[in-house]
C-alpha cells in the first residue's frame, strides 16, 4: 500500500516520504480501515518533529485521526462491521500504523460508526478535537442552564466545544484573537464573543457573566486573569493545551475564588472517560450538531506541504486525501 512514513524525527521536508509498504495485518480485536481522509493535528507534527519519547519501530505512519470504511476484521470482532463507515481515533498513538496510508489498523473501539449523513471529510476532522472538547465540556457534569466560556473559540477544539456546549443547553461565550475568528465562533453557536487582545476584554466578559461555571482553556498561563474574573465559586477550569510557558499559579486567588483546575490530555485519558467522550461525539453526529470546519485538503504525495500547512497554524483543519 502507499503510505506517508518517516524513519526518524525532524523537519517535515527532511524526514517525510511516500512509499509502498506492506499492508498491515489485522490482529485480534482489531479492524482494518480503507482510509478516505487522514486528519492532521498539532500533536502529529510535534511527534514527527521529535517531541515524543516513543522510539520508532522501523518506520512510522503518522496521524491519529481519519475516516474510511472497514474492509477486514480480526478475531473477536463482529463480521457485520465489514463495510461500515467509520471515523478513526488515536490510530498512531502507541502504534506505527497511522491514518496517512491507504489502510490503517486500529483496535475496534477506535473505529466509531459514522452516520450515513456525515461526510468522510467531516469525520476526519473529529478525533482528537471533538473528543477532547466533549470531555472538557461535560467531564465535570452537565452544563444545561450554565454559563460556559471557551477560550480560543475558533480553534479545532474550541469550536467543537462551543457547538457541544450549546447543544447541551449552555449559554456560551468565546474568546478569539480577531474578527475572522470571531465569525467562526459565532457560526459555531457562541452567544457572546470577545477579542481577548482588547484592553477591556475582562470588563466585556463581565457584562456577559460573572457566574461562569465551566471554562474550557487553551492557554492557562495567558488567560488565568480573565478566567478568575468571570468564574463562579466552584467553577471548573479545564485545560487541554500548553502552548507557552507553564503558569505560575496564584494559589491564594484560586482558593478565594473556590475554583477547580482540571488538566486533561486525550492520550492519557482513562478508558471509561474516553468511552464517555466518544459517546457524546457519536450522539452529536446523530443529532447533526457538528459542522464541517474550513478545510485544506492535500494529496498523499503532498504530505510535506500538508505538515507545513499544519505547522503554519491554519484556521480550520488540514486533511490528506487517500487514493481510492
Order of alpha helices (4+ residues) and beta strands (2+ residues): beta-alpha-beta-beta-alpha-beta-beta-beta-beta-alpha-alpha-beta-alpha-beta-alpha-beta-alpha-beta-alpha-beta-alpha-beta-alpha-beta-alpha-beta
